[in-house]
Amino acid sequence: MSSQTAIVLVGPMGVGKTTIGKKLAKKLGREFIDSDVLFTKAHGEISDFFAEHGESKFREIESEIVISQLANPIVLATGGGAVLNERTRQAFSVAKVIYLATDGKHIGSRLRNGNRPLLKNGVSDWRAIYEARRGLYEQVADITIDTSSASLQKSIEAITEELKKFD
């Protein structure tokens, strides 16, 4: 894998894309970018944007943000629904995509304090959304890491070992 290739983290809400991404970027000596943070800086809170403009407009702008970052040698954490946009999925071909899978057992505690516009009914909504998107995560993934029972450190070690296979 080229040191110029972006590394993209995909997976469901609350799986740890941001947390793992920050640690992975540090370990690899790369900049970490969170597409949700870039969106929020430019357009305000995601939940407010959803309420005012809808999910479709959000996904369109999210796609532009993600695609604009893929030319950089970064670690990029995407929003859980970034894979829904076909342009985004196609653009991932220039990156190494890591799908952070989970059995969902710890998701309830991770989502409790969040403001996530698609989770009106909590974990039951999360499960339905994850099942609906799982095939897309699998489709775009170069590497799949099951984070269900792995510590943060073990997940990062597994990712770095898998990335070495692309050298």
MARLUM-168823 format. One record per residue: residue number from 1; residue in three letters; chain; x, y, z of N, C-alpha, C in turn. Coordinates in nm, 3 decimals. Example, Ala and Ser with C-alpha at 12.3 -4.5 7.8 and 13.67 -1.06 7.14 Angstrom:
2
    nr   rest   kette       n_x       n_y       n_z      ca_x      ca_y      ca_z       c_x       c_y       c_z
     1    ala       A     1.319    -0.569     0.780     1.230    -0.450     0.780     1.320    -0.330     0.780
     2    ser       A     1.285    -0.225     0.708     1.367    -0.106     0.714     1.290     0.003     0.787
# end
This chain:
167
    nr   rest   kette       n_x       n_y       n_z      ca_x      ca_y      ca_z       c_x       c_y       c_z
     1    met       A     0.086    -0.119     0.000     0.000     0.000     0.000     0.089     0.124     0.000
     2    ser       A     0.058     0.216    -0.084     0.134     0.340    -0.091     0.111     0.423     0.035
     3    ser       A     0.215     0.490     0.076     0.201     0.580     0.192     0.115     0.701     0.155
     4    gln       A     0.080     0.713     0.026    -0.005     0.822    -0.019    -0.153     0.782    -0.025
     5    thr       A    -0.182     0.656     0.000    -0.318     0.606    -0.009    -0.396     0.639     0.117
     6    ala       A    -0.514     0.695     0.100    -0.600     0.723     0.215    -0.651     0.591     0.274
     7    ile       A    -0.667     0.591     0.405    -0.727     0.479     0.477    -0.862     0.528     0.528
     8    val       A    -0.969     0.456     0.492    -1.104     0.498     0.526    -1.168     0.396     0.619
     9    leu       A    -1.226     0.444     0.726    -1.298     0.358     0.819    -1.447     0.370     0.795
    10    val       A    -1.513     0.256     0.775    -1.658     0.252     0.759    -1.715     0.156     0.862
    11    gly       A    -1.843     0.170     0.889    -1.910     0.083     0.984    -2.027     0.156     1.046
    12    pro       A    -2.101     0.085     1.129    -2.221     0.144     1.187    -2.192     0.253     1.290
    13    met       A    -2.293     0.332     1.318    -2.284     0.434     1.422    -2.241     0.369     1.553
    14    gly       A    -2.148     0.435     1.622    -2.109     0.389     1.754    -2.009     0.276     1.759
    15    val       A    -1.958     0.231     1.644    -1.865     0.118     1.643    -1.724     0.159     1.686
    16    gly       A    -1.694     0.288     1.678    -1.562     0.334     1.721    -1.474     0.386     1.609
    17    lys       A    -1.534     0.428     1.499    -1.454     0.475     1.385    -1.366     0.593     1.424
    18    thr       A    -1.419     0.687     1.499    -1.342     0.804     1.539    -1.234     0.765     1.639
    19    thr       A    -1.269     0.690     1.739    -1.172     0.651     1.842    -1.059     0.568     1.782
    20    ile       A    -1.094     0.467     1.706    -0.993     0.382     1.642    -0.914     0.464     1.540
    21    gly       A    -0.984     0.548     1.464    -0.918     0.630     1.362    -0.810     0.719     1.419
    22    lys       A    -0.837     0.785     1.531    -0.738     0.873     1.593    -0.614     0.796     1.634
    23    lys       A    -0.634     0.680     1.697    -0.521     0.598     1.743    -0.445     0.539     1.625
    24    leu       A    -0.517     0.495     1.523    -0.454     0.437     1.404    -0.370     0.543     1.332
    25    ala       A    -0.426     0.662     1.316    -0.353     0.771     1.250    -0.224     0.802     1.325
    26    lys       A    -0.231     0.807     1.455    -0.112     0.836     1.536    -0.007     0.727     1.515
    27    lys       A    -0.051     0.601     1.518     0.041     0.489     1.501     0.107     0.491     1.363
    28    leu       A     0.032     0.531     1.261     0.083     0.532     1.124     0.150     0.665     1.085
    29    gly       A     0.144     0.763     1.175     0.204     0.893     1.144     0.127     0.971     1.038
    30    arg       A    -0.004     0.957     1.042    -0.091     1.025     0.944    -0.185     1.121     1.015
    31    glu       A    -0.240     1.211     0.938    -0.342     1.301     0.990    -0.474     1.224     1.000
    32    phe       A    -0.550     1.255     1.104    -0.683     1.197     1.121    -0.788     1.300     1.083
    33    ile       A    -0.886     1.258     1.005    -0.998     1.344     0.966    -1.129     1.269     0.994
    34    asp       A    -1.225     1.337     1.051    -1.358     1.281     1.074    -1.455     1.358     0.983
    35    ser       A    -1.518     1.289     0.889    -1.605     1.358     0.794    -1.722     1.427     0.864
    36    asp       A    -1.772     1.371     0.974    -1.880     1.436     1.047    -1.835     1.570     1.108
    37    val       A    -1.710     1.575     1.154    -1.656     1.700     1.210    -1.645     1.806     1.099
    38    leu       A    -1.596     1.765     0.982    -1.586     1.860     0.870    -1.725     1.912     0.832
    39    phe       A    -1.822     1.822     0.830    -1.959     1.863     0.797    -2.010     1.965     0.899
    40    thr       A    -1.993     1.934     1.026    -2.043     2.020     1.134    -1.978     2.159     1.129
    41    lys       A    -1.849     2.163     1.100    -1.780     2.293     1.090    -1.839     2.378     0.978
    42    ala       A    -1.875     2.315     0.868    -1.924     2.390     0.752    -2.075     2.416     0.756
    43    his       A    -2.152     2.324     0.819    -2.298     2.331     0.806    -2.375     2.326     0.938
    44    gly       A    -2.306     2.322     1.050    -2.374     2.315     1.179    -2.404     2.172     1.219
    45    glu       A    -2.475     2.158     1.328    -2.506     2.025     1.382    -2.580     1.939     1.280
    46    ile       A    -2.539     1.814     1.272    -2.599     1.722     1.175    -2.748     1.703     1.203
    47    ser       A    -2.785     1.689     1.329    -2.927     1.667     1.361    -3.011     1.787     1.318
    48    asp       A    -2.958     1.909     1.333    -3.030     2.029     1.289    -3.041     2.032     1.137
    49    phe       A    -2.931     1.996     1.069    -2.931     1.995     0.923    -3.031     1.893     0.871
    50    phe       A    -3.033     1.775     0.932    -3.130     1.671     0.895    -3.272     1.725     0.905
    51    ala       A    -3.302     1.789     1.017    -3.437     1.839     1.042    -3.477     1.944     0.939
    52    glu       A    -3.383     2.028     0.900    -3.415     2.137     0.809    -3.409     2.098     0.661
    53    his       A    -3.310     2.014     0.624    -3.285     1.986     0.481    -3.308     1.841     0.441
    54    gly       A    -3.317     1.751     0.538    -3.340     1.610     0.508    -3.213     1.529     0.487
    55    glu       A    -3.231     1.396     0.491    -3.117     1.306     0.480    -3.054     1.310     0.341
    56    ser       A    -3.134     1.324     0.237    -3.082     1.322     0.101    -2.979     1.433     0.079
    57    lys       A    -3.012     1.554     0.119    -2.919     1.667     0.104    -2.795     1.645     0.191
    58    phe       A    -2.815     1.592     0.311    -2.701     1.562     0.397    -2.606     1.464     0.328
    59    arg       A    -2.660     1.356     0.273    -2.577     1.254     0.208    -2.500     1.311     0.088
    60    glu       A    -2.563     1.402     0.016    -2.499     1.466    -0.098    -2.376     1.545    -0.053
    61    ile       A    -2.392     1.626     0.049    -2.281     1.708     0.100    -2.176     1.618     0.166
    62    glu       A    -2.221     1.518     0.241    -2.129     1.424     0.305    -2.040     1.359     0.200
    63    ser       A    -2.100     1.320     0.087    -2.024     1.257    -0.021    -1.916     1.351    -0.074
    64    glu       A    -1.951     1.477    -0.096    -1.853     1.576    -0.143    -1.738     1.589    -0.045
    65    ile       A    -1.769     1.592     0.084    -1.665     1.604     0.187    -1.573     1.483     0.184
    66    val       A    -1.631     1.364     0.184    -1.552     1.241     0.184    -1.463     1.235     0.060
    67    ile       A    -1.522     1.255    -0.056    -1.446     1.246    -0.182    -1.333     1.347    -0.185
    68    ser       A    -1.356     1.466    -0.131    -1.251     1.571    -0.132    -1.131     1.531    -0.047
    69    gln       A    -1.148     1.439     0.046    -1.039     1.399     0.135    -0.960     1.279     0.084
    70    leu       A    -1.013     1.205    -0.011    -0.953     1.078    -0.050    -0.819     1.090    -0.123
    71    ala       A    -0.785     1.206    -0.173    -0.657     1.226    -0.241    -0.543     1.244    -0.141
    72    asn       A    -0.577     1.258    -0.014    -0.476     1.284     0.090    -0.440     1.155     0.163
    73    pro       A    -0.314     1.142     0.207    -0.271     1.021     0.279    -0.312     1.028     0.427
    74    ile       A    -0.441     1.020     0.451    -0.498     1.039     0.585    -0.565     0.912     0.633
    75    val       A    -0.608     0.914     0.758    -0.704     0.817     0.810    -0.835     0.893     0.823
    76    leu       A    -0.937     0.845     0.753    -1.066     0.915     0.746    -1.176     0.831     0.810
    77    ala       A    -1.238     0.883     0.913    -1.357     0.820     0.972    -1.478     0.878     0.903
    78    thr       A    -1.563     0.791     0.849    -1.684     0.837     0.781    -1.804     0.821     0.873
    79    gly       A    -1.911     0.889     0.838    -2.036     0.868     0.908    -2.089     0.730     0.874
    80    gly       A    -2.172     0.674     0.960    -2.223     0.540     0.940    -2.297     0.519     0.810
    81    gly       A    -2.357     0.625     0.757    -2.435     0.613     0.634    -2.363     0.659     0.509
    82    ala       A    -2.235     0.689     0.518    -2.161     0.737     0.400    -2.168     0.637     0.285
    83    val       A    -2.176     0.509     0.318    -2.179     0.404     0.214    -2.309     0.404     0.135
    84    leu       A    -2.409     0.477     0.179    -2.537     0.480     0.108    -2.527     0.554    -0.024
    85    asn       A    -2.429     0.643    -0.037    -2.415     0.723    -0.158    -2.327     0.648    -0.259
    86    glu       A    -2.381     0.624    -0.377    -2.308     0.547    -0.478    -2.179     0.615    -0.522
    87    arg       A    -2.181     0.747    -0.536    -2.057     0.820    -0.572    -1.949     0.798    -0.468
    88    thr       A    -1.987     0.800    -0.341    -1.891     0.778    -0.234    -1.834     0.637    -0.243
    89    arg       A    -1.920     0.539    -0.260    -1.873     0.399    -0.269    -1.775     0.383    -0.384
    90    gln       A    -1.807     0.441    -0.498    -1.717     0.432    -0.614    -1.584     0.501    -0.586
    91    ala       A    -1.588     0.614    -0.520    -1.467     0.690    -0.490    -1.374     0.615    -0.394
    92    phe       A    -1.432     0.527    -0.312    -1.350     0.450    -0.218    -1.247     0.362    -0.288
    93    ser       A    -1.262     0.341    -0.419    -1.170     0.253    -0.491    -1.026     0.303    -0.488
    94    val       A    -1.005     0.432    -0.461    -0.869     0.487    -0.455    -0.808     0.478    -0.315
    95    ala       A    -0.884     0.424    -0.221    -0.839     0.416    -0.081    -0.835     0.271    -0.035
    96    lys       A    -0.783     0.251     0.085    -0.795     0.122     0.153    -0.908     0.140     0.254
    97    val       A    -1.012     0.060     0.240    -1.131     0.074     0.323    -1.135    -0.036     0.428
    98    ile       A    -1.149     0.006     0.552    -1.155    -0.086     0.664    -1.295    -0.080     0.723
    99    tyr       A    -1.361    -0.194     0.722    -1.495    -0.206     0.779    -1.482    -0.254     0.922
   100    leu       A    -1.528    -0.174     1.015    -1.529    -0.209     1.157    -1.664    -0.274     1.188
   101    ala       A    -1.662    -0.405     1.197    -1.784    -0.482     1.223    -1.804    -0.498     1.373
   102    thr       A    -1.926    -0.531     1.412    -1.957    -0.551     1.554    -2.079    -0.642     1.568
   103    asp       A    -2.087    -0.707     1.683    -2.208    -0.784     1.713    -2.314    -0.695     1.779
   104    gly       A    -2.276    -0.572     1.814    -2.370    -0.475     1.868    -2.397    -0.482     2.017
   105    lys       A    -2.332    -0.573     2.088    -2.362    -0.590     2.231    -2.329    -0.467     2.315
   106    his       A    -2.233    -0.387     2.274    -2.192    -0.271     2.354    -2.247    -0.140     2.300
   107    ile       A    -2.327    -0.147     2.196    -2.372    -0.026     2.128    -2.462     0.062     2.215
   108    gly       A    -2.550     0.002     2.293    -2.641     0.080     2.376    -2.570     0.183     2.460
   109    ser       A    -2.463     0.143     2.528    -2.389     0.237     2.613    -2.316     0.342     2.530
   110    arg       A    -2.272     0.305     2.410    -2.200     0.399     2.325    -2.292     0.505     2.264
   111    leu       A    -2.418     0.471     2.244    -2.510     0.564     2.179    -2.587     0.651     2.278
   112    arg       A    -2.583     0.616     2.405    -2.667     0.681     2.505    -2.658     0.832     2.505
   113    asn       A    -2.537     0.888     2.492    -2.521     1.033     2.504    -2.516     1.105     2.370
   114    gly       A    -2.537     1.033     2.262    -2.526     1.094     2.130    -2.655     1.160     2.085
   115    asn       A    -2.641     1.246     1.987    -2.757     1.311     1.926    -2.762     1.264     1.781
   116    arg       A    -2.822     1.148     1.758    -2.819     1.085     1.627    -2.961     1.086     1.569
   117    pro       A    -2.978     1.162     1.461    -3.113     1.185     1.409    -3.186     1.060     1.359
   118    leu       A    -3.115     0.955     1.326    -3.183     0.835     1.274    -3.221     0.736     1.384
   119    leu       A    -3.186     0.765     1.509    -3.210     0.669     1.617    -3.317     0.715     1.713
   120    lys       A    -3.436     0.732     1.663    -3.548     0.776     1.749    -3.583     0.670     1.853
   121    asn       A    -3.568     0.542     1.815    -3.602     0.432     1.906    -3.479     0.357     1.958
   122    gly       A    -3.367     0.427     1.962    -3.247     0.371     2.023    -3.189     0.250     1.952
   123    val       A    -3.154     0.149     2.032    -3.081     0.033     1.981    -3.160    -0.046     1.877
   124    ser       A    -3.292    -0.050     1.888    -3.369    -0.124     1.787    -3.356    -0.057     1.650
   125    asp       A    -3.355     0.076     1.646    -3.331     0.148     1.520    -3.189     0.121     1.471
   126    trp       A    -3.091     0.123     1.565    -2.952     0.098     1.528    -2.939    -0.039     1.460
   127    arg       A    -3.000    -0.141     1.521    -2.991    -0.277     1.463    -3.050    -0.284     1.322
   128    ala       A    -3.165    -0.221     1.304    -3.230    -0.221     1.172    -3.143    -0.149     1.068
   129    ile       A    -3.087    -0.036     1.106    -3.002     0.041     1.015    -2.876    -0.039     0.982
   130    tyr       A    -2.815    -0.101     1.083    -2.694    -0.179     1.060    -2.722    -0.295     0.965
   131    glu       A    -2.830    -0.365     0.987    -2.864    -0.478     0.899    -2.887    -0.430     0.756
   132    ala       A    -2.949    -0.315     0.741    -2.976    -0.261     0.607    -2.848    -0.218     0.535
   133    arg       A    -2.746    -0.175     0.611    -2.622    -0.124     0.552    -2.510    -0.226     0.547
   134    arg       A    -2.521    -0.335     0.620    -2.412    -0.431     0.634    -2.355    -0.475     0.499
   135    gly       A    -2.441    -0.504     0.403    -2.396    -0.548     0.271    -2.311    -0.443     0.201
   136    leu       A    -2.344    -0.316     0.220    -2.266    -0.208     0.160    -2.129    -0.196     0.226
   137    tyr       A    -2.125    -0.211     0.358    -1.995    -0.209     0.427    -1.907    -0.322     0.374
   138    glu       A    -1.966    -0.439     0.360    -1.890    -0.555     0.311    -1.845    -0.533     0.167
   139    gln       A    -1.930    -0.471     0.087    -1.900    -0.447    -0.054    -1.778    -0.357    -0.072
   140    val       A    -1.765    -0.253     0.008    -1.657    -0.156    -0.011    -1.529    -0.193     0.064
   141    ala       A    -1.537    -0.290     0.153    -1.424    -0.319     0.242    -1.310    -0.393     0.174
   142    asp       A    -1.189    -0.344     0.199    -1.068    -0.418     0.164    -1.028    -0.506     0.282
   143    ile       A    -1.062    -0.459     0.401    -1.028    -0.527     0.527    -1.151    -0.521     0.617
   144    thr       A    -1.183    -0.632     0.683    -1.290    -0.632     0.782    -1.230    -0.669     0.917
   145    ile       A    -1.258    -0.588     1.018    -1.210    -0.613     1.154    -1.331    -0.621     1.245
   146    asp       A    -1.345    -0.734     1.315    -1.455    -0.748     1.410    -1.412    -0.688     1.543
   147    thr       A    -1.476    -0.579     1.580    -1.440    -0.507     1.702    -1.521    -0.552     1.823
   148    ser       A    -1.607    -0.652     1.806    -1.704    -0.691     1.909    -1.641    -0.715     2.046
   149    ser       A    -1.539    -0.798     2.051    -1.480    -0.830     2.181    -1.334    -0.790     2.188
   150    ala       A    -1.285    -0.721     2.086    -1.145    -0.680     2.084    -1.127    -0.547     2.155
   151    ser       A    -1.017    -0.535     2.227    -0.983    -0.406     2.288    -0.944    -0.309     2.178
   152    leu       A    -0.940    -0.184     2.212    -0.898    -0.081     2.117    -0.760    -0.115     2.061
   153    gln       A    -0.669    -0.151     2.149    -0.533    -0.184     2.108    -0.530    -0.304     2.014
   154    lys       A    -0.608    -0.407     2.045    -0.612    -0.527     1.960    -0.670    -0.494     1.823
   155    ser       A    -0.771    -0.410     1.819    -0.830    -0.370     1.691    -0.728    -0.297     1.605
   156    ile       A    -0.651    -0.207     1.666    -0.550    -0.131     1.592    -0.439    -0.224     1.544
   157    glu       A    -0.397    -0.316     1.629    -0.295    -0.414     1.588    -0.343    -0.498     1.470
   158    ala       A    -0.469    -0.541     1.475    -0.525    -0.621     1.367    -0.529    -0.541     1.236
   159    ile       A    -0.566    -0.415     1.245    -0.571    -0.330     1.126    -0.432    -0.313     1.067
   160    thr       A    -0.334    -0.281     1.151    -0.199    -0.257     1.098    -0.141    -0.385     1.037
   161    glu       A    -0.170    -0.500     1.094    -0.124    -0.626     1.036    -0.188    -0.649     0.899
   162    glu       A    -0.316    -0.623     0.889    -0.385    -0.640     0.761    -0.335    -0.542     0.656
   163    leu       A    -0.307    -0.418     0.698    -0.256    -0.318     0.603    -0.122    -0.358     0.545
   164    lys       A    -0.039    -0.427     0.624     0.094    -0.470     0.577     0.082    -0.562     0.456
   165    lys       A    -0.028    -0.633     0.445    -0.049    -0.726     0.333    -0.061    -0.653     0.199
   166    phe       A    -0.085    -0.520     0.205    -0.101    -0.442     0.083     0.030    -0.374     0.041
   167    asp       A     0.135    -0.391     0.120     0.265    -0.330     0.086     0.328    -0.395    -0.035
# end
